[in-house]
Amino acid sequence: MKNKNRVKSEVRERIYFSRRVHGICLGISIVIAAVLTLWAVMQRGLLVEARARQAEAGLSEQVLRFHVLADSDGGRDQQVKMQVKSAVISYLQEELEGQGSLNETKEFVREHLEEIAELAQQTVRQENCGDSVTAELVMDEFPEKTYGDVTFPAGTYEALRIRIGSGKGHNWWCCLYPNLCFTDAVCGEVVPEDKKELKGVLDEDAYEMITCTSDFKIKWFFFSKEP
């Protein structure tokens, strides 16, 4: 009887030990799997972030922005700013018709900076304002900006910058190339023709980044084979 009880006890101990070992191994496996999954997710996230940075940098090299700085936030100065904006855009729209590339647009602007500045200055005078005006091609800092349903991320872009007076007033921005300066910058949608032009001049990542209706990083994370 004692032997049978001892055998039963030993069997129970072995079963208990086996279950403990199995449980420990299972726990270790779960931890390892979790660590590997977390590592893979972090690596994927880093690759997506790197791809986003590359897309942003690439975008800045594929567009030309337009920046008008008002003298102040006063109503009169803001009105002058908008008149200057309208006059310069009308001039550029007419003169740049048929200019098919970013380099051609930049070259035209560079060669006609004096004319652009003079046009802006004349517009300021017509508004009975004595502020001086400058026009130049510069690398400029832009905040995130939405044109209809297209959003350009914040960053450094090359731009035609017109400064009226001190240039300390609320600014006006648009994208001169591709031309989105005539799109409602607050609401609505960019017309299909403008999107077609965007798609034709931007690389795939840059276009997807600015036109994706949901977070493009999430899309890249889950659906891209190679971020």
MOWONOR-V410481 format. One record per backbone hydrogen bond with DSSP energy under -0.5 kcal/mol. CO is the residue of the C=O (numbers start at 1). NH is the residue of the N-H. If there is no record, write none. Layout:
co | nh
CO | NH
CO | NH
This chain:
co | nh
1 | 5
2 | 6
3 | 7
4 | 8
5 | 9
6 | 10
7 | 11
8 | 12
9 | 13
10 | 14
11 | 15
12 | 16
13 | 17
14 | 18
15 | 19
16 | 20
17 | 21
18 | 22
19 | 23
20 | 24
21 | 25
22 | 26
23 | 27
24 | 28
25 | 29
26 | 30
27 | 31
28 | 32
29 | 33
30 | 34
31 | 35
32 | 36
33 | 37
34 | 38
35 | 39
36 | 40
37 | 41
38 | 42
39 | 43
40 | 44
41 | 45
42 | 46
43 | 47
44 | 48
45 | 49
46 | 50
47 | 51
48 | 52
49 | 53
50 | 54
51 | 55
52 | 56
53 | 57
54 | 58
55 | 59
56 | 60
57 | 61
58 | 61
59 | 62
59 | 63
60 | 158
64 | 176
64 | 177
65 | 160
66 | 174
67 | 69
67 | 162
68 | 70
68 | 172
69 | 164
70 | 169
71 | 168
74 | 78
75 | 79
76 | 80
77 | 81
78 | 82
79 | 83
80 | 84
81 | 85
82 | 86
83 | 87
84 | 88
85 | 89
86 | 90
87 | 91
88 | 92
89 | 93
90 | 94
91 | 95
92 | 96
94 | 97
96 | 99
98 | 100
101 | 105
102 | 106
103 | 107
104 | 108
105 | 109
106 | 110
107 | 111
108 | 112
110 | 113
112 | 116
113 | 117
114 | 118
115 | 119
116 | 120
117 | 121
118 | 122
119 | 123
120 | 124
121 | 125
122 | 126
123 | 127
124 | 129
125 | 128
132 | 165
134 | 163
136 | 138
136 | 161
138 | 140
138 | 159
140 | 157
142 | 155
145 | 152
146 | 148
147 | 150
150 | 147
150 | 152
152 | 145
155 | 142
155 | 157
157 | 140
158 | 65
159 | 138
159 | 161
160 | 67
160 | 162
161 | 136
161 | 163
162 | 69
162 | 164
163 | 134
163 | 165
164 | 167
170 | 70
172 | 68
174 | 66
174 | 176
175 | 180
175 | 181
177 | 64
178 | 180
180 | 183
184 | 148
191 | 194
191 | 195
192 | 196
193 | 197
194 | 198
195 | 199
196 | 200
197 | 201
198 | 201
198 | 202
203 | 207
204 | 208
205 | 209
206 | 210
207 | 211
208 | 212
210 | 151
214 | 216
215 | 218
215 | 219
216 | 220
217 | 221
218 | 222
219 | 223
220 | 224
